[in-house]
């Protein structure tokens, strides 16, 4: 029986097939597009390679692209119908069950099955990577941390992919709020492999969550050659770079990066980064009509059917930003019809019902300048927005929309609470101090507003980060 590079037995594979599979895992952990070619080569060499089929299915099902998912369902379904599952190894049968749950839209069952695989086979890098992505798509911060943490004791420092596992763990630590530990682990991951873009990404998230935009800019600037090209994750890391630049008030720099990198996005992940950045500008009154129009044109085919509520939100952002309210309302009406029908075991159904629809309705209300309705829709769900996936940094667009609407609607107490929460978590964020100033304006305290704006300006100019620690 052959083994993969992590010592796990595999069936139905030639030596060449296993080599391609191992290379595919290497490319997957680096977020490089070559993973598709290596995955295909593994199956071309060994058409009966169970883990090769499992890998190909995960690649199609975890892109959040409906078209990729349909193709993966067809391919994997044909494979399963043609085999005797009893002849597979137990680990392989468990992966087949996890993939089939994902094929049915059940992210939660898939994640639970992958956790069982990891418990028995902690060196299964594919189970760790796929499970980590499922946890991200469902916004499960605890599992983002513990799925990886529970496997780390089986890995050794000298393992070629130990750093990648650390990079995943660093992101889980960050999402679970362990910022000091996340920074430490993430820096070690990148020290072991400078081109570990997920590790770089974890450190970037840590600095974002602490408001340490100066540290973030310096960190990404020092490693730009390692993360900015050659992967399908470079656009997202540029998005993080733009968030730091926004804190400094450098709008020309942000728009230059948008036009050169984000505006050319082709995948849903890249399009939602573009929408999330433009929406932040929109909340501050920055008119980007032409950019919004181009972005809105890219969404219809990707949200033609219900697939992932987090993507729906960013499509609605794009329609509202472009002034195409009718398109946003049509998308919402379609999702209302979707949730009105039962979809047992489909995770996206509950995501859409509980979070996606209220958020999308709030975005349309914001576009109509009906700020009180925005507050009414978002304030009750603000502590469970994680249920439709994404990271804290990504979901901050929703929290900023709520805060801006509370200010514009004159909902002083709501705004005061929201501003206070933000200031005490990230006291070195210029954005937070500017919102504190806006609140002072609302209550008529011009002197306090001036002091708060001065504080925001000082932080933006100096990049002071010591106040956050």
Secondary structure, DSSP 8 states (H G I E B T S, - for coil): -EE-TTS-EESS--HHHHHHHHHHHHHHHTT-THHHHHHHHHHHH-TT-HHHHHHHHHHHHTS--HHHHHHHHHHHHHHHHTS-GGGS-HHHHHHHHHHHHHHTT-HHHHHHHHHHHHHH-TT-HHHHHHHHHHHHHTT-HHHHHHHHHTTGGG--TTSTTHHHHHHHHHHHHHHTT-HHHHHHHHHHHHHH-TT-HHHHHHHHHHHHHHT-HHHHHHHHHHTHHHHSSSSTTHHHHHHHHHHHHHHHT-HHHHHHHHHHTGGG--SHHHHHHHHHHHHHHHHTT---HHHHHHHHHHHGGGGSS-S-HHHHHHHHHHHHHTT-HHHHHHHHHHHHHHHHS--TT-HHHHHIIIIIHHHHHHHHHHHTT-HHHHHHHHGGGTTSGGGG---HHHHHHHHHHHHHHHHHTT-HHHHHHHHHHHHHH-TT-HHHHHHHHHHHHHTT-HHHHHHHHHHHHHHHHH---GGG-
